[in-house]
């Protein structure tokens, strides 16, 4: 099963953490407490192409909010 982890870097001039969290939760992420800010559980193995498409969706959803992010997907 693939999991995608997200680590955020917020800008003090950008969107609030609550707004960013709501945006990510709308994409299916849930808050994570260990090492990363959010995790998305695919429920199955995801291909590299699917992971890249998902990263594009995340970038589009966060556009204009002045949020940097690091994304990492792994099989567990």
PyMOL Python script that loads the backbone (N, CA, C, O; Angstrom):
from pymol import cmd

cmd.read_pdbstr("""\
ATOM      1  N   UNK A   1       0.847  -1.177   0.000  1.00  0.00           N
ATOM      2  CA  UNK A   1       0.000   0.000   0.000  1.00  0.00           C
ATOM      3  C   UNK A   1       0.892   1.240   0.000  1.00  0.00           C
ATOM      4  O   UNK A   1       1.840   1.329   0.781  1.00  0.00           O
ATOM      5  N   UNK A   2       0.593   2.169  -0.853  1.00  0.00           N
ATOM      6  CA  UNK A   2       1.361   3.411  -0.952  1.00  0.00           C
ATOM      7  C   UNK A   2       0.828   4.439   0.035  1.00  0.00           C
ATOM      8  O   UNK A   2      -0.379   4.585   0.229  1.00  0.00           O
ATOM      9  N   UNK A   3       1.772   5.148   0.652  1.00  0.00           N
ATOM     10  CA  UNK A   3       1.445   6.300   1.485  1.00  0.00           C
ATOM     11  C   UNK A   3       2.249   7.475   0.958  1.00  0.00           C
ATOM     12  O   UNK A   3       3.420   7.335   0.607  1.00  0.00           O
ATOM     13  N   UNK A   4       1.607   8.633   0.908  1.00  0.00           N
ATOM     14  CA  UNK A   4       2.277   9.853   0.493  1.00  0.00           C
ATOM     15  C   UNK A   4       2.323  10.798   1.683  1.00  0.00           C
ATOM     16  O   UNK A   4       1.301  11.124   2.287  1.00  0.00           O
ATOM     17  N   UNK A   5       3.537  11.226   2.000  1.00  0.00           N
ATOM     18  CA  UNK A   5       3.763  12.102   3.148  1.00  0.00           C
ATOM     19  C   UNK A   5       4.067  13.503   2.662  1.00  0.00           C
ATOM     20  O   UNK A   5       4.673  13.698   1.608  1.00  0.00           O
ATOM     21  N   UNK A   6       3.634  14.482   3.453  1.00  0.00           N
ATOM     22  CA  UNK A   6       3.801  15.878   3.084  1.00  0.00           C
ATOM     23  C   UNK A   6       4.381  16.649   4.262  1.00  0.00           C
ATOM     24  O   UNK A   6       3.883  16.555   5.384  1.00  0.00           O
ATOM     25  N   UNK A   7       5.428  17.404   3.998  1.00  0.00           N
ATOM     26  CA  UNK A   7       6.036  18.287   4.982  1.00  0.00           C
ATOM     27  C   UNK A   7       5.876  19.706   4.458  1.00  0.00           C
ATOM     28  O   UNK A   7       6.265  19.999   3.327  1.00  0.00           O
ATOM     29  N   UNK A   8       5.314  20.576   5.263  1.00  0.00           N
ATOM     30  CA  UNK A   8       5.001  21.934   4.827  1.00  0.00           C
ATOM     31  C   UNK A   8       6.012  22.948   5.334  1.00  0.00           C
ATOM     32  O   UNK A   8       6.639  22.761   6.377  1.00  0.00           O
ATOM     33  N   UNK A   9       6.156  24.022   4.575  1.00  0.00           N
ATOM     34  CA  UNK A   9       6.907  25.189   5.008  1.00  0.00           C
ATOM     35  C   UNK A   9       6.019  26.392   4.724  1.00  0.00           C
ATOM     36  O   UNK A   9       5.836  26.781   3.571  1.00  0.00           O
ATOM     37  N   UNK A  10       5.473  26.973   5.776  1.00  0.00           N
ATOM     38  CA  UNK A  10       4.542  28.084   5.629  1.00  0.00           C
ATOM     39  C   UNK A  10       5.292  29.411   5.591  1.00  0.00           C
ATOM     40  O   UNK A  10       6.352  29.562   6.200  1.00  0.00           O
ATOM     41  N   UNK A  11       4.730  30.355   4.875  1.00  0.00           N
ATOM     42  CA  UNK A  11       5.249  31.711   4.778  1.00  0.00           C
ATOM     43  C   UNK A  11       4.377  32.594   5.668  1.00  0.00           C
ATOM     44  O   UNK A  11       3.150  32.503   5.627  1.00  0.00           O
ATOM     45  N   UNK A  12       5.001  33.434   6.460  1.00  0.00           N
ATOM     46  CA  UNK A  12       4.232  34.293   7.374  1.00  0.00           C
ATOM     47  C   UNK A  12       3.305  35.252   6.631  1.00  0.00           C
ATOM     48  O   UNK A  12       2.368  35.790   7.221  1.00  0.00           O
ATOM     49  N   UNK A  13       3.558  35.467   5.348  1.00  0.00           N
ATOM     50  CA  UNK A  13       2.716  36.347   4.538  1.00  0.00           C
ATOM     51  C   UNK A  13       1.662  35.568   3.744  1.00  0.00           C
ATOM     52  O   UNK A  13       0.909  36.153   2.966  1.00  0.00           O
ATOM     53  N   UNK A  14       1.613  34.249   3.944  1.00  0.00           N
ATOM     54  CA  UNK A  14       0.697  33.412   3.175  1.00  0.00           C
ATOM     55  C   UNK A  14      -0.532  33.013   3.967  1.00  0.00           C
ATOM     56  O   UNK A  14      -0.888  33.638   4.966  1.00  0.00           O
ATOM     57  N   UNK A  15      -1.168  31.958   3.495  1.00  0.00           N
ATOM     58  CA  UNK A  15      -2.401  31.437   4.104  1.00  0.00           C
ATOM     59  C   UNK A  15      -2.120  30.901   5.504  1.00  0.00           C
ATOM     60  O   UNK A  15      -0.997  30.511   5.823  1.00  0.00           O
ATOM     61  N   UNK A  16      -3.151  30.890   6.322  1.00  0.00           N
ATOM     62  CA  UNK A  16      -3.021  30.353   7.679  1.00  0.00           C
ATOM     63  C   UNK A  16      -2.894  28.832   7.627  1.00  0.00           C
ATOM     64  O   UNK A  16      -3.280  28.188   6.652  1.00  0.00           O
ATOM     65  N   UNK A  17      -2.345  28.282   8.703  1.00  0.00           N
ATOM     66  CA  UNK A  17      -2.202  26.827   8.766  1.00  0.00           C
ATOM     67  C   UNK A  17      -3.571  26.156   8.674  1.00  0.00           C
ATOM     68  O   UNK A  17      -3.710  25.122   8.021  1.00  0.00           O
ATOM     69  N   UNK A  18      -4.577  26.733   9.318  1.00  0.00           N
ATOM     70  CA  UNK A  18      -5.927  26.144   9.289  1.00  0.00           C
ATOM     71  C   UNK A  18      -6.460  26.087   7.857  1.00  0.00           C
ATOM     72  O   UNK A  18      -7.077  25.096   7.467  1.00  0.00           O
ATOM     73  N   UNK A  19      -6.227  27.137   7.077  1.00  0.00           N
ATOM     74  CA  UNK A  19      -6.690  27.160   5.686  1.00  0.00           C
ATOM     75  C   UNK A  19      -5.954  26.115   4.848  1.00  0.00           C
ATOM     76  O   UNK A  19      -6.560  25.415   4.037  1.00  0.00           O
ATOM     77  N   UNK A  20      -4.647  26.020   5.054  1.00  0.00           N
ATOM     78  CA  UNK A  20      -3.844  25.035   4.327  1.00  0.00           C
ATOM     79  C   UNK A  20      -4.284  23.621   4.704  1.00  0.00           C
ATOM     80  O   UNK A  20      -4.441  22.761   3.836  1.00  0.00           O
ATOM     81  N   UNK A  21      -4.482  23.387   5.995  1.00  0.00           N
ATOM     82  CA  UNK A  21      -4.908  22.065   6.458  1.00  0.00           C
ATOM     83  C   UNK A  21      -6.249  21.681   5.849  1.00  0.00           C
ATOM     84  O   UNK A  21      -6.432  20.535   5.438  1.00  0.00           O
ATOM     85  N   UNK A  22      -7.177  22.607   5.785  1.00  0.00           N
ATOM     86  CA  UNK A  22      -8.493  22.327   5.195  1.00  0.00           C
ATOM     87  C   UNK A  22      -8.354  21.963   3.715  1.00  0.00           C
ATOM     88  O   UNK A  22      -9.007  21.036   3.235  1.00  0.00           O
ATOM     89  N   UNK A  23      -7.510  22.690   3.002  1.00  0.00           N
ATOM     90  CA  UNK A  23      -7.272  22.410   1.588  1.00  0.00           C
ATOM     91  C   UNK A  23      -6.725  20.999   1.412  1.00  0.00           C
ATOM     92  O   UNK A  23      -7.190  20.256   0.547  1.00  0.00           O
ATOM     93  N   UNK A  24      -5.748  20.627   2.221  1.00  0.00           N
ATOM     94  CA  UNK A  24      -5.143  19.304   2.119  1.00  0.00           C
ATOM     95  C   UNK A  24      -6.104  18.195   2.537  1.00  0.00           C
ATOM     96  O   UNK A  24      -6.119  17.126   1.928  1.00  0.00           O
ATOM     97  N   UNK A  25      -6.895  18.439   3.558  1.00  0.00           N
ATOM     98  CA  UNK A  25      -7.885  17.447   3.984  1.00  0.00           C
ATOM     99  C   UNK A  25      -8.934  17.229   2.898  1.00  0.00           C
ATOM    100  O   UNK A  25      -9.447  16.120   2.748  1.00  0.00           O
ATOM    101  N   UNK A  26      -9.254  18.274   2.143  1.00  0.00           N
ATOM    102  CA  UNK A  26     -10.179  18.139   1.009  1.00  0.00           C
ATOM    103  C   UNK A  26      -9.608  17.220  -0.070  1.00  0.00           C
ATOM    104  O   UNK A  26     -10.364  16.601  -0.819  1.00  0.00           O
ATOM    105  N   UNK A  27      -8.265  17.126  -0.155  1.00  0.00           N
ATOM    106  CA  UNK A  27      -7.607  16.225  -1.100  1.00  0.00           C
ATOM    107  C   UNK A  27      -7.486  14.803  -0.545  1.00  0.00           C
ATOM    108  O   UNK A  27      -7.072  13.891  -1.261  1.00  0.00           O
ATOM    109  N   UNK A  28      -7.846  14.613   0.724  1.00  0.00           N
ATOM    110  CA  UNK A  28      -7.782  13.281   1.318  1.00  0.00           C
ATOM    111  C   UNK A  28      -6.651  13.081   2.299  1.00  0.00           C
ATOM    112  O   UNK A  28      -6.501  11.988   2.845  1.00  0.00           O
ATOM    113  N   UNK A  29      -5.846  14.111   2.540  1.00  0.00           N
ATOM    114  CA  UNK A  29      -4.782  14.006   3.534  1.00  0.00           C
ATOM    115  C   UNK A  29      -5.377  14.032   4.938  1.00  0.00           C
ATOM    116  O   UNK A  29      -6.470  14.551   5.166  1.00  0.00           O
ATOM    117  N   UNK A  30      -4.621  13.456   5.871  1.00  0.00           N
ATOM    118  CA  UNK A  30      -4.986  13.599   7.278  1.00  0.00           C
ATOM    119  C   UNK A  30      -3.735  13.996   8.046  1.00  0.00           C
ATOM    120  O   UNK A  30      -2.623  13.635   7.659  1.00  0.00           O
ATOM    121  N   UNK A  31      -3.917  14.743   9.141  1.00  0.00           N
ATOM    122  CA  UNK A  31      -2.758  15.196   9.915  1.00  0.00           C
ATOM    123  C   UNK A  31      -1.918  14.017  10.401  1.00  0.00           C
ATOM    124  O   UNK A  31      -2.436  12.949  10.730  1.00  0.00           O
ATOM    125  N   UNK A  32      -0.630  14.241  10.434  1.00  0.00           N
ATOM    126  CA  UNK A  32       0.345  13.222  10.844  1.00  0.00           C
ATOM    127  C   UNK A  32       1.163  13.812  11.988  1.00  0.00           C
ATOM    128  O   UNK A  32       1.430  15.014  11.992  1.00  0.00           O
ATOM    129  N   UNK A  33       1.557  13.010  12.938  1.00  0.00           N
ATOM    130  CA  UNK A  33       2.285  13.536  14.089  1.00  0.00           C
ATOM    131  C   UNK A  33       3.760  13.186  14.115  1.00  0.00           C
ATOM    132  O   UNK A  33       4.509  13.771  14.898  1.00  0.00           O
ATOM    133  N   UNK A  34       4.200  12.260  13.293  1.00  0.00           N
ATOM    134  CA  UNK A  34       5.587  11.810  13.366  1.00  0.00           C
ATOM    135  C   UNK A  34       6.361  12.121  12.087  1.00  0.00           C
ATOM    136  O   UNK A  34       6.202  11.429  11.082  1.00  0.00           O
ATOM    137  N   UNK A  35       7.192  13.153  12.120  1.00  0.00           N
ATOM    138  CA  UNK A  35       8.103  13.429  11.026  1.00  0.00           C
ATOM    139  C   UNK A  35       7.547  14.241   9.874  1.00  0.00           C
ATOM    140  O   UNK A  35       8.286  15.003   9.250  1.00  0.00           O
ATOM    141  N   UNK A  36       6.280  14.101   9.579  1.00  0.00           N
ATOM    142  CA  UNK A  36       5.643  14.841   8.486  1.00  0.00           C
ATOM    143  C   UNK A  36       4.377  15.501   9.016  1.00  0.00           C
ATOM    144  O   UNK A  36       3.875  15.145  10.082  1.00  0.00           O
ATOM    145  N   UNK A  37       3.874  16.464   8.260  1.00  0.00           N
ATOM    146  CA  UNK A  37       2.666  17.171   8.689  1.00  0.00           C
ATOM    147  C   UNK A  37       1.379  16.445   8.304  1.00  0.00           C
ATOM    148  O   UNK A  37       0.398  16.472   9.047  1.00  0.00           O
ATOM    149  N   UNK A  38       1.388  15.785   7.117  1.00  0.00           N
ATOM    150  CA  UNK A  38       0.185  15.120   6.622  1.00  0.00           C
ATOM    151  C   UNK A  38       0.548  13.813   5.936  1.00  0.00           C
ATOM    152  O   UNK A  38       1.674  13.634   5.473  1.00  0.00           O
ATOM    153  N   UNK A  39      -0.421  12.898   5.876  1.00  0.00           N
ATOM    154  CA  UNK A  39      -0.243  11.630   5.161  1.00  0.00           C
ATOM    155  C   UNK A  39      -1.501  11.349   4.340  1.00  0.00           C
ATOM    156  O   UNK A  39      -2.622  11.634   4.763  1.00  0.00           O
ATOM    157  N   UNK A  40      -1.282  10.788   3.169  1.00  0.00           N
ATOM    158  CA  UNK A  40      -2.373  10.336   2.301  1.00  0.00           C
ATOM    159  C   UNK A  40      -2.178   8.842   2.094  1.00  0.00           C
ATOM    160  O   UNK A  40      -1.122   8.408   1.633  1.00  0.00           O
ATOM    161  N   UNK A  41      -3.183   8.060   2.431  1.00  0.00           N
ATOM    162  CA  UNK A  41      -3.110   6.611   2.259  1.00  0.00           C
ATOM    163  C   UNK A  41      -3.908   6.227   1.020  1.00  0.00           C
ATOM    164  O   UNK A  41      -5.118   6.443   0.944  1.00  0.00           O
ATOM    165  N   UNK A  42      -3.200   5.652   0.055  1.00  0.00           N
ATOM    166  CA  UNK A  42      -3.815   5.294  -1.217  1.00  0.00           C
ATOM    167  C   UNK A  42      -4.751   4.097  -1.089  1.00  0.00           C
ATOM    168  O   UNK A  42      -5.720   3.991  -1.841  1.00  0.00           O
ATOM    169  N   UNK A  43      -4.476   3.197  -0.152  1.00  0.00           N
ATOM    170  CA  UNK A  43      -5.280   1.990  -0.014  1.00  0.00           C
ATOM    171  C   UNK A  43      -4.891   0.897  -0.996  1.00  0.00           C
ATOM    172  O   UNK A  43      -5.525  -0.156  -1.061  1.00  0.00           O
ATOM    173  N   UNK A  44      -3.839   1.165  -1.757  1.00  0.00           N
ATOM    174  CA  UNK A  44      -3.337   0.228  -2.767  1.00  0.00           C
ATOM    175  C   UNK A  44      -1.967   0.728  -3.199  1.00  0.00           C
ATOM    176  O   UNK A  44      -1.525   1.796  -2.775  1.00  0.00           O
ATOM    177  N   UNK A  45      -1.308  -0.037  -4.032  1.00  0.00           N
ATOM    178  CA  UNK A  45      -0.036   0.423  -4.596  1.00  0.00           C
ATOM    179  C   UNK A  45      -0.327   1.459  -5.679  1.00  0.00           C
ATOM    180  O   UNK A  45      -1.196   1.252  -6.527  1.00  0.00           O
ATOM    181  N   UNK A  46       0.395   2.562  -5.647  1.00  0.00           N
ATOM    182  CA  UNK A  46       0.235   3.613  -6.655  1.00  0.00           C
ATOM    183  C   UNK A  46       1.460   3.626  -7.556  1.00  0.00           C
ATOM    184  O   UNK A  46       2.578   3.389  -7.100  1.00  0.00           O
ATOM    185  N   UNK A  47       1.247   3.901  -8.820  1.00  0.00           N
ATOM    186  CA  UNK A  47       2.359   3.974  -9.772  1.00  0.00           C
ATOM    187  C   UNK A  47       3.089   5.306  -9.631  1.00  0.00           C
ATOM    188  O   UNK A  47       2.585   6.242  -9.011  1.00  0.00           O
ATOM    189  N   UNK A  48       4.270   5.374 -10.210  1.00  0.00           N
ATOM    190  CA  UNK A  48       5.029   6.620 -10.216  1.00  0.00           C
ATOM    191  C   UNK A  48       4.236   7.703 -10.933  1.00  0.00           C
ATOM    192  O   UNK A  48       4.197   8.847 -10.480  1.00  0.00           O
ATOM    193  N   UNK A  49       3.612   7.356 -12.035  1.00  0.00           N
ATOM    194  CA  UNK A  49       2.811   8.313 -12.792  1.00  0.00           C
ATOM    195  C   UNK A  49       1.661   8.865 -11.944  1.00  0.00           C
ATOM    196  O   UNK A  49       1.399  10.068 -11.961  1.00  0.00           O
ATOM    197  N   UNK A  50       0.984   7.999 -11.212  1.00  0.00           N
ATOM    198  CA  UNK A  50      -0.106   8.450 -10.335  1.00  0.00           C
ATOM    199  C   UNK A  50       0.422   9.379  -9.246  1.00  0.00           C
ATOM    200  O   UNK A  50      -0.208  10.388  -8.927  1.00  0.00           O
ATOM    201  N   UNK A  51       1.572   9.042  -8.679  1.00  0.00           N
ATOM    202  CA  UNK A  51       2.165   9.877  -7.637  1.00  0.00           C
ATOM    203  C   UNK A  51       2.522  11.254  -8.172  1.00  0.00           C
ATOM    204  O   UNK A  51       2.317  12.260  -7.493  1.00  0.00           O
ATOM    205  N   UNK A  52       3.058  11.304  -9.394  1.00  0.00           N
ATOM    206  CA  UNK A  52       3.402  12.588  -9.998  1.00  0.00           C
ATOM    207  C   UNK A  52       2.158  13.419 -10.296  1.00  0.00           C
ATOM    208  O   UNK A  52       2.149  14.630 -10.077  1.00  0.00           O
ATOM    209  N   UNK A  53       1.118  12.773 -10.790  1.00  0.00           N
ATOM    210  CA  UNK A  53      -0.148  13.475 -11.034  1.00  0.00           C
ATOM    211  C   UNK A  53      -0.718  14.033  -9.741  1.00  0.00           C
ATOM    212  O   UNK A  53      -1.243  15.146  -9.717  1.00  0.00           O
ATOM    213  N   UNK A  54      -0.614  13.252  -8.656  1.00  0.00           N
ATOM    214  CA  UNK A  54      -1.112  13.696  -7.359  1.00  0.00           C
ATOM    215  C   UNK A  54      -0.300  14.899  -6.868  1.00  0.00           C
ATOM    216  O   UNK A  54      -0.868  15.842  -6.316  1.00  0.00           O
ATOM    217  N   UNK A  55       1.015  14.873  -7.064  1.00  0.00           N
ATOM    218  CA  UNK A  55       1.857  16.003  -6.683  1.00  0.00           C
ATOM    219  C   UNK A  55       1.435  17.264  -7.431  1.00  0.00           C
ATOM    220  O   UNK A  55       1.434  18.353  -6.857  1.00  0.00           O
ATOM    221  N   UNK A  56       1.079  17.127  -8.700  1.00  0.00           N
ATOM    222  CA  UNK A  56       0.590  18.267  -9.478  1.00  0.00           C
ATOM    223  C   UNK A  56      -0.718  18.804  -8.893  1.00  0.00           C
ATOM    224  O   UNK A  56      -0.923  20.016  -8.829  1.00  0.00           O
ATOM    225  N   UNK A  57      -1.602  17.894  -8.466  1.00  0.00           N
ATOM    226  CA  UNK A  57      -2.874  18.322  -7.849  1.00  0.00           C
ATOM    227  C   UNK A  57      -2.622  19.076  -6.547  1.00  0.00           C
ATOM    228  O   UNK A  57      -3.286  20.073  -6.264  1.00  0.00           O
ATOM    229  N   UNK A  58      -1.664  18.601  -5.760  1.00  0.00           N
ATOM    230  CA  UNK A  58      -1.319  19.274  -4.500  1.00  0.00           C
ATOM    231  C   UNK A  58      -0.794  20.670  -4.800  1.00  0.00           C
ATOM    232  O   UNK A  58      -1.212  21.644  -4.174  1.00  0.00           O
ATOM    233  N   UNK A  59       0.123  20.768  -5.762  1.00  0.00           N
ATOM    234  CA  UNK A  59       0.688  22.062  -6.123  1.00  0.00           C
ATOM    235  C   UNK A  59      -0.404  23.025  -6.574  1.00  0.00           C
ATOM    236  O   UNK A  59      -0.403  24.192  -6.182  1.00  0.00           O
ATOM    237  N   UNK A  60      -1.321  22.550  -7.383  1.00  0.00           N
ATOM    238  CA  UNK A  60      -2.421  23.398  -7.860  1.00  0.00           C
ATOM    239  C   UNK A  60      -3.313  23.847  -6.698  1.00  0.00           C
ATOM    240  O   UNK A  60      -3.719  25.008  -6.644  1.00  0.00           O
ATOM    241  N   UNK A  61      -3.615  22.946  -5.782  1.00  0.00           N
ATOM    242  CA  UNK A  61      -4.472  23.273  -4.639  1.00  0.00           C
ATOM    243  C   UNK A  61      -3.823  24.310  -3.724  1.00  0.00           C
ATOM    244  O   UNK A  61      -4.519  25.120  -3.112  1.00  0.00           O
ATOM    245  N   UNK A  62      -2.500  24.286  -3.628  1.00  0.00           N
ATOM    246  CA  UNK A  62      -1.791  25.211  -2.743  1.00  0.00           C
ATOM    247  C   UNK A  62      -1.347  26.496  -3.441  1.00  0.00           C
ATOM    248  O   UNK A  62      -0.805  27.398  -2.802  1.00  0.00           O
ATOM    249  N   UNK A  63      -1.576  26.576  -4.742  1.00  0.00           N
ATOM    250  CA  UNK A  63      -1.145  27.756  -5.513  1.00  0.00           C
ATOM    251  C   UNK A  63      -1.726  29.029  -4.893  1.00  0.00           C
ATOM    252  O   UNK A  63      -2.915  29.098  -4.581  1.00  0.00           O
ATOM    253  N   UNK A  64      -0.868  30.026  -4.724  1.00  0.00           N
ATOM    254  CA  UNK A  64      -1.292  31.315  -4.192  1.00  0.00           C
ATOM    255  C   UNK A  64      -1.314  31.397  -2.679  1.00  0.00           C
ATOM    256  O   UNK A  64      -1.527  32.474  -2.122  1.00  0.00           O
ATOM    257  N   UNK A  65      -1.097  30.274  -2.001  1.00  0.00           N
ATOM    258  CA  UNK A  65      -1.151  30.270  -0.539  1.00  0.00           C
ATOM    259  C   UNK A  65       0.226  30.503   0.093  1.00  0.00           C
ATOM    260  O   UNK A  65       0.345  30.596   1.315  1.00  0.00           O
ATOM    261  N   UNK A  66       1.256  30.595  -0.741  1.00  0.00           N
ATOM    262  CA  UNK A  66       2.631  30.811  -0.284  1.00  0.00           C
ATOM    263  C   UNK A  66       3.063  29.723   0.683  1.00  0.00           C
ATOM    264  O   UNK A  66       3.509  29.994   1.797  1.00  0.00           O
ATOM    265  N   UNK A  67       2.919  28.486   0.230  1.00  0.00           N
ATOM    266  CA  UNK A  67       3.296  27.319   1.014  1.00  0.00           C
ATOM    267  C   UNK A  67       4.294  26.498   0.209  1.00  0.00           C
ATOM    268  O   UNK A  67       4.028  26.131  -0.935  1.00  0.00           O
ATOM    269  N   UNK A  68       5.437  26.215   0.810  1.00  0.00           N
ATOM    270  CA  UNK A  68       6.375  25.280   0.218  1.00  0.00           C
ATOM    271  C   UNK A  68       6.072  23.899   0.772  1.00  0.00           C
ATOM    272  O   UNK A  68       5.560  23.773   1.884  1.00  0.00           O
ATOM    273  N   UNK A  69       6.384  22.865   0.007  1.00  0.00           N
ATOM    274  CA  UNK A  69       6.143  21.536   0.531  1.00  0.00           C
ATOM    275  C   UNK A  69       7.142  20.536  -0.015  1.00  0.00           C
ATOM    276  O   UNK A  69       7.706  20.701  -1.097  1.00  0.00           O
ATOM    277  N   UNK A  70       7.338  19.501   0.769  1.00  0.00           N
ATOM    278  CA  UNK A  70       8.153  18.368   0.369  1.00  0.00           C
ATOM    279  C   UNK A  70       7.241  17.153   0.387  1.00  0.00           C
ATOM    280  O   UNK A  70       6.498  16.944   1.346  1.00  0.00           O
ATOM    281  N   UNK A  71       7.292  16.362  -0.657  1.00  0.00           N
ATOM    282  CA  UNK A  71       6.416  15.211  -0.788  1.00  0.00           C
ATOM    283  C   UNK A  71       7.282  13.945  -0.906  1.00  0.00           C
ATOM    284  O   UNK A  71       8.329  13.947  -1.554  1.00  0.00           O
ATOM    285  N   UNK A  72       6.825  12.895  -0.277  1.00  0.00           N
ATOM    286  CA  UNK A  72       7.532  11.606  -0.346  1.00  0.00           C
ATOM    287  C   UNK A  72       6.500  10.489  -0.308  1.00  0.00           C
ATOM    288  O   UNK A  72       5.626  10.466   0.558  1.00  0.00           O
ATOM    289  N   UNK A  73       6.607   9.576  -1.241  1.00  0.00           N
ATOM    290  CA  UNK A  73       5.708   8.416  -1.271  1.00  0.00           C
ATOM    291  C   UNK A  73       6.517   7.156  -1.031  1.00  0.00           C
ATOM    292  O   UNK A  73       7.659   7.037  -1.476  1.00  0.00           O
ATOM    293  N   UNK A  74       5.907   6.218  -0.319  1.00  0.00           N
ATOM    294  CA  UNK A  74       6.590   4.952  -0.052  1.00  0.00           C
ATOM    295  C   UNK A  74       5.576   3.828   0.029  1.00  0.00           C
ATOM    296  O   UNK A  74       4.392   4.046   0.286  1.00  0.00           O
ATOM    297  N   UNK A  75       6.069   2.627  -0.196  1.00  0.00           N
ATOM    298  CA  UNK A  75       5.247   1.423  -0.067  1.00  0.00           C
ATOM    299  C   UNK A  75       5.416   0.875   1.339  1.00  0.00           C
ATOM    300  O   UNK A  75       6.532   0.787   1.850  1.00  0.00           O
ATOM    301  N   UNK A  76       4.320   0.513   1.952  1.00  0.00           N
ATOM    302  CA  UNK A  76       4.378  -0.055   3.305  1.00  0.00           C
ATOM    303  C   UNK A  76       3.604  -1.336   3.358  1.00  0.00           C
ATOM    304  O   UNK A  76       3.532  -1.969   4.411  1.00  0.00           O
TER     305      UNK A  76
END
""", "prot")
cmd.dss("prot")
cmd.show_as("cartoon", "prot")
cmd.util.cbc("prot")
cmd.orient("prot")
